[in-house]
Amino acid sequence: MTPAVLALVGIRESYEVLGLIGIIASLAGVWMQSQRTGLDSDAEEAVKDGMMTEIAARRRIAIIAWGTRLLTATGMVCLSFAGWKLLR
């Protein structure tokens, strides 16, 4: 590892940054989950309008479904790790 990376790992504020990233990722995941029906229906409307194929719409809906779960879980893991390191 480079000295800059080693210095960042040892700084307490890096865990605070990780916590901030966790908050942002969690909020983005929750927002995407609340908007998911609209995002899914936009893909379905694009198929009806002929702007997107059905396979592409299914792929987009699957990416949205996995993306919401992944963002929320990543945010929770980052928050948990940062909180554990800061309070330790």
C-alpha positions as CSV (number, residue, x, y, z in Angstrom):
1,M,0.0,0.0,0.0
2,T,1.1,3.5,-0.6
3,P,1.9,5.8,2.3
4,A,-1.1,8.0,1.4
5,V,-3.5,5.1,1.6
6,L,-2.0,4.0,4.9
7,A,-2.3,7.5,6.3
8,L,-6.0,7.7,5.3
9,V,-6.8,4.4,6.9
10,G,-5.4,5.6,10.2
11,I,-7.3,8.8,10.3
12,R,-10.5,8.8,12.3
13,E,-12.3,11.1,9.9
14,S,-12.1,8.5,7.2
15,Y,-14.7,6.5,9.1
16,E,-16.8,9.6,9.3
17,V,-16.6,9.9,5.5
18,L,-17.5,6.2,5.2
19,G,-20.5,6.9,7.4
20,L,-21.5,9.8,5.2
21,I,-21.2,7.5,2.1
22,G,-23.4,5.0,3.9
23,I,-26.1,7.6,4.6
24,I,-26.1,8.8,1.0
25,A,-26.2,5.2,-0.3
26,S,-29.0,4.2,2.1
27,L,-31.1,7.3,1.2
28,A,-30.6,6.8,-2.5
29,G,-31.7,3.1,-2.2
30,V,-34.8,4.1,-0.2
31,W,-35.6,6.8,-2.7
32,M,-35.3,4.4,-5.6
33,Q,-37.5,1.9,-3.8
34,S,-40.2,4.5,-3.3
35,Q,-39.9,5.5,-7.0
36,R,-39.7,2.0,-8.3
37,T,-43.2,1.6,-9.5
38,G,-42.8,4.8,-11.6
39,L,-39.5,3.7,-12.9
40,D,-40.9,0.3,-13.9
41,S,-43.9,1.8,-15.6
42,D,-41.6,4.2,-17.5
43,A,-39.9,1.1,-19.0
44,E,-43.2,-0.5,-19.8
45,E,-44.4,2.7,-21.5
46,A,-41.2,2.8,-23.5
47,V,-42.0,-0.7,-24.8
48,K,-45.6,0.4,-25.7
49,D,-44.2,3.4,-27.6
50,G,-41.7,1.3,-29.5
51,M,-38.7,3.1,-28.0
52,M,-37.4,0.0,-26.2
53,T,-37.6,-3.7,-26.8
54,E,-39.3,-6.0,-24.2
55,I,-36.0,-7.7,-23.4
56,A,-34.4,-4.3,-22.7
57,A,-37.3,-3.3,-20.5
58,R,-37.1,-6.5,-18.5
59,R,-33.3,-5.9,-18.1
60,R,-33.9,-2.4,-16.9
61,I,-36.5,-3.5,-14.4
62,A,-34.2,-6.2,-13.1
63,I,-31.4,-3.6,-12.8
64,I,-33.6,-1.3,-10.9
65,A,-34.7,-4.1,-8.5
66,W,-31.2,-5.2,-7.8
67,G,-29.9,-1.6,-7.7
68,T,-32.3,-0.6,-4.9
69,R,-31.4,-3.6,-2.8
70,L,-27.7,-3.2,-3.4
71,L,-27.6,0.5,-2.6
72,T,-29.6,0.0,0.6
73,A,-27.6,-3.0,1.8
74,T,-24.3,-1.2,0.9
75,G,-25.4,1.9,2.8
76,M,-26.3,-0.2,5.9
77,V,-23.0,-2.1,5.8
78,C,-21.0,1.2,5.5
79,L,-23.0,2.8,8.3
80,S,-22.5,-0.3,10.5
81,F,-18.8,-0.5,9.9
82,A,-18.3,3.2,10.4
83,G,-20.3,3.3,13.6
84,W,-18.5,0.2,15.0
85,K,-15.1,1.8,14.2
86,L,-16.0,5.2,15.6
87,L,-17.5,3.9,18.8
88,R,-14.8,1.3,19.4
